[in-house]
């Protein structure tokens, strides 16, 4: 039995329309033409690459989007987007994730204030300066936005981020190809404490300077998945700079290649755990360990998490090399429902170092053994 029908134009829309069911089932590609049936729990994702389309075709696409019911999609990915397309997609009030790349301007972004379900927004345009964010302040979109990604916005003005002070749920900002200097750091620090995470995809000419990294960490922000108490900000920033100067870490392309190789190895043969990390499910047991004199490295993990399985051997090697100077703990968040809430962890893997019950640093995702060893050494935990 169909819960509802979404009416698409009889002439159809270009691009790809995918129907999926929340909680299970294989996604199915359907034609964006005429009535599209949706059962209870099913949703639509729309993807279009109009980068090479003629202006008239883009105008026609905008008209087609504008004529859709306001609850047609939950995800929309528009490449080659124009201001007209942005104004049209702004009528999609059920969209939760919106990815926009093209030649749009601040005028188009200013029209996106009518999307009360939007949590994740990606903006990529060399003509976007950030001024359009001011129009979103206090809007329905600002009230729901959780993550904002700015990519390739070469004309972006950091001061425009002040408008995001009226986006109370915005916790994460990501920048790709945007220089993170002191002007941008000023704007980011002003958004704390509700802004918690900053991600920076560094490129030549956009390297994250040591003093800027220190400021962001000292303000309590997580930078590229790394966070530390303000008193450890300088130590961590300097440890990162020293590692970069000595070439201790692989460059970005090598990291990506290695991640791919690790993923392929994991698919072929699941890594075998050696039991170095102590498995804990009882919160009282963890409290007893934290009350002791030895620092504790807590790994929040889950059996279904692929990156967790890749990280475990790294943690085992590092903990083993530290001997009696470090205790390693592994907590399956599926079995220990209290763990994520206690540590305020958004996902897994998340790793936290605690000394005398106080957090020294944390990170999320997969890191190399040398990098983790350097972070531990920065706070005085060294190999035995």
N, C-alpha and C positions, 0 to 999 in steps of 0.2 A: 504494500500500500504506500503510495507516495504522500509525503508530508506536504509538499508544495511543488510548484512549477516556477522556474525562472524563465521569463520570456526574453529571448535574444532576438535581434533583428532578423527578419526573414532572409535578407541577403547575407547574413552571417557577419562575424567579426574575424579578422585575421589573427594569427597567433595560435597559442595552445591553451586549451581549457582542460583542466584535470579535476575529476571528482574523486574525493577520498572520504573515508568514514573515520571519524574520530574513535580511537581505541582499537583499531584493527581493520584488516581488509586491504587488498591491493588497490593502489590508485588506478583509475581508469580514465583514459583520454576520451573526451566527448567533443562533439562538434558544437561550436558556439553559434548555433543557428536555430531559430524557432524555440519551442518550449523544451527546457531541460529539466528532467524530473530529479528531485532530491528526496531521499528518504530521511527519516529522523536520524540526526547525527551526521549526515553527510554534508560536505562543504565543497566549495569550488575555489580553485587556484587558476589565475589567469596570467599568462606570460606572453609578451609580444616584443619582438625586436624590430622596431621601425626606424632604425638608424639610417638605413639607405632609402627609405621611402620618400616619395615626392611630397612637397608641402601640401598639395591638395589631398593626397592620401592620408596624411596625418590629420588634416582638418576633418576628413570623413570619419577617421577612427575616433576622434574626440567627440564628434556628434553621436556616434554609435554608443560610446561609453556613457555619454550624458543621458541617453534614452533608456538606460537599464534601470531595473528596480534598485532601490538603495541597499538591498541586502544580497546582491549578486555574488560577491566574492568575500573571502576572508584573507586571501593573499593576492597581491597584484604586483607584478614585476614588469615595468615598462622601460624598455631601452629606446633611445631616440626620442625621449619625451620632450614635448613642447609645453609652453604655458597653457595652451588650450587643452592639452591632454591632462595636465595637472588640475585645471579647473573642473574638468569632467569627472575625473576619478575621485575628486573631493566629495562627490555626492554618494560615494560608497560608504555608508555609515557602519557597515559590519566589518570592514577591513581591519585586520589586526597587524599585518605586516605589509609594508609598502616600500618597494625598491624602485627608485627613480634615477635614471641616468640619461643624459642628453644635453640639450642646449637651452634649458629653461632658465628663467631669471627669478629674481626675488618676487616679482609680481605673481608668478605662478605658485611659489611656495606660500605666499601670503594667503592664497585661496584654500589652503589645506586645513583650515580651522574647524571644519564641520565633521570630524571623524572621531566620535566618542569612544570607539573601541580600539583605536590605533595604539599599539604598544611599541612597535619597532619601525623606525623610519630610516631609510638610506637615501642620501642626496648626493648625486654626483653630476656636477655641471661647472665648467670653467667660468660661467657667467654669474654664478650664485655668490653673492658677497656676504650673506648672512643677514642683510637688512630685512628680509622677508620674515625672519623669526619674530620680529616685534609684533607683527600682526597676529601671531599665534598666542601671544601672551594672554592668559586668561580665557582662552578658547576651550571648546570641548576637547580638541586634540591635545592641548597642553595639559589638560586634566588627566589624561590617560597615558601619555607617552612615558615609556620606561627606558628605551635605548635609542640613541641617535648616532648615525654614522655619517661622517662627512668625508667624501672621497674626491680627490682631484679638483677641489674647490680652490683654485689658485688665486682667486680674487677675494678670498674670505677675510673678513675683518674680525679679529678676536672680540672687540668690544660688543659685537652683536649678540654674543652669548649671554649678556646680561638679561635679555628677555626670557631666558630659560629659568630664571629665578622663580617665575610663575608657573613652572612645570613641576609640581610638588613630588611626582613619582619618578622623575628622571633620575636614574641611578647610574647610567653608563653612557659615556661619550667615547666614540672611536674616531680617529683621524687617520686617513691614508693619503700620503702625498701632501700633507699640510705641515708647514714648519711650526714646531712646538717651541716657541721662544718665551721670553719673560712676559711679553704682552699677552700671549695666550695663557700662560701660567697664572697671571693675575686674574684673568676671566674665569679660569677653572677653579681656583681657590675660592673665589667669591661665591661659587655655587655649592660649596660644602656647607652643611654636612649632608644634604640630601643627595648630592652627587657623590658616589662612592668609588666608581671605577673609571679609569681612563686607559684606552688602548691606543698605541701609536705604532703604525707600520712605518718604520724608518726607511728612508730612501736617501741616496746621495744628495747632500745639501739640506736634508731634513733630520739629521742625526739629533738625538735627544741629548742636549748638553748636560754635563755633570751637575752644575748648579741649578738647572731647571728641574732635573730629576730629584735633587735634594729637596727643593721647595715643595714639589708635588707629594712626595712621600711624607715630608714633615707636616703637611696639611691633613694627613690621614687618608689620602687617596691611594687606591690600589692602581699601580701602573703596570700595564702588560701582565696582569695576573699576580703581581708581587706587591705585598704590603708589609709594613713594619710600624711599630710604635714610633712616634716622632723622635724619641731619643736615639733610635737606631737608624734614622733616615740617612744621616751622613755616612755611617758605616756601610750601609747597603749601596748607596750611590757610588761610593769610592770602590767598593768591591766590584761592581759592574764595570766601572771605568778601567780598573786594573786588568780585569779579564779581557776587555776589548783591546787594550794596549798590548797585552802579551800574546794575543791571538789564541787564548785558551778555548774560546768557543768557535764553532764553525760559523761561516757566514750564512746569510738567510737562505740562499739557494741550496747550500749543502745541507742545512737543517731540513729543508723541505724534502730533499732527496732522501735523507736518512729517515725522516718520518714515513715516507712512502715505503722504503725498504723494511722498516720495522713493522708497518702494518701488514705487508705481504708475508713477512716471516711469521707474524702472529696468526694469520689465516692458515698458514701451512702447518704450524706447530705451536700450540699454546704453551707459553713460558711456564716452567715448573717452579713453584714457590719452594723456598728452602726452609721456611719456618723461622727465619730470623726475626720477623716482626711478630710481636705478641698480640694475639687476637683477643679483643675485649668487646663484650656486649653489655656488661653491667657497669652503670655509671659510677657506682661506689668503688668498684675496682680501679677505674681510671682515676678517681679522686685520690685513692691511696698512692698510686704511682706519681701523681702530680705533687703530692705532699712531700715526696722524697727529695734528696739532694741532687739527683741526676736529671739533666734535661730530658724531656720526652718529645719525640717526633711522632705526631699523630697523623695517620693516613686515613682520611675518610674515603671509602671506596664502595664498590658494589659489584656483584658477580656479572652483571650484564654490561659493564662499562669496559669497552675495549682499551681506551687510554689508560685506565687503572691497571689493567694487566700488563701493559707495556712499562708503566712506572714502577711496579712492584719490584722487579729485579734490581732497578737502579737504587731504590730505597734500601733494599737488603744489602747491597754492596756497601753503600755509604755507612749504614748503621753498623755493619760488621767491622768496617775499617776503623770506626771510632771506639770499638771495644767497650770498656766499662764507662766511658765518658758520655754515652748516649743510649737511651732506651727507645726502641722503635715499637710503636703500637699501630695495629691495623683494626679499623672499626668498619664493619659492614653496615651501612646506613639502613639497609632493608631489615636487618635483624635488630638494630639499635635505633629505634625511632627517635630517640632523644638527641642524637648526635648532631644532626644538621642544625637544629634549632639552637642547641647550646653554643655552637661555634659560629652561628650566623652564616653558614655555608650555603651558597646558592646552588652548587652542584658538586659533582665528583669527577675526577679526583681533586680533593683539596687537602693540602698538607700544612700543618701548623707546628711550629716549634714552641714549646712552653718550658720556661725555667722558673722554678719556685711558684708554679701556678700561673705565671704571667706570660702573655704571648710575646715572643721575640720577633717572629716574622711568620708569614704564610705565603703560599703560592697555589695556583691552580693550573691544571694541565700537566704535560710531560716535560721534564727538564733533564739535562744531562747530569751524570755523576759529578764531573768537575765543577759544574756550576753550583750544584747543591753543596758540595764540599767547601767551595769558596764562601757561600752564604753562612754556613755553619762556622767557618773560621772567623768571619767578620764579627760574630757575637761570642767568640771564645770557645767554641766547641771544635776540637781538632782530632785528627786520627790518633788512635792510641799508640 
